[in-house]
Amino acid sequence: MKLKKYLYKKVESTNNVALRLIKQGNQSGIILADLQTKGKGQRKNKWISIKGNLFLSVFFEISKKISLTKIINLNLKIIKKIVFKKINTLILIKKPNDILINKKKVCGILQETIFMQNRKYLIVGIGINVSSSPKINNYPTTFLNNYTNKKLKRLELFKEIKLLYEKNLHSFGV
């Protein structure tokens, strides 16, 4: 299944846009924003969005029976695969939703489920530090271009993430 692209210059949160699109009757899609003003993280934490980094959300219907653990593992596996392909260095997963390079956070994933008209939808918010990283007290961060000779472009990463989700939607019981 192809995911319809929704492109925005500026949003509060790509996950909020996905929620609105589902409520409007859209079955699936992928949202890309140049900037988020109120990016969301786990447990009501904020995702600090710096222009030039990647902010996206993927949404689609999933099986009502799929476990949260399986959802988390699938999302981490998809994003880790893309990051590893780009930098080919040790990448660690810090459950439930972070990807680390050299013990520094490079990516956060926020998974939310919603029931609408007796269907279960998954919204996967993904923030990847591509060209810079925020300074957070007591939480080291990094960015992908720290580890590459050829500078990565967020639109190329977006296209690869889109393709990988399209190939793996069946794993979510779609």
PyMOL commands that set and color helices and strands:
alter all, ss='L'
color gray80, all
select helices_A, chain A and resi 14-23+42-44+68-87+144-147+154-172
alter helices_A, ss='H'
color red, helices_A
select strands_A, chain A and resi 5-11+29-36+39-40+46-47+54-62+91-94+98-101+104-116+119-128
alter strands_A, ss='S'
color yellow, strands_A
deselect
rebuild
show_as cartoon
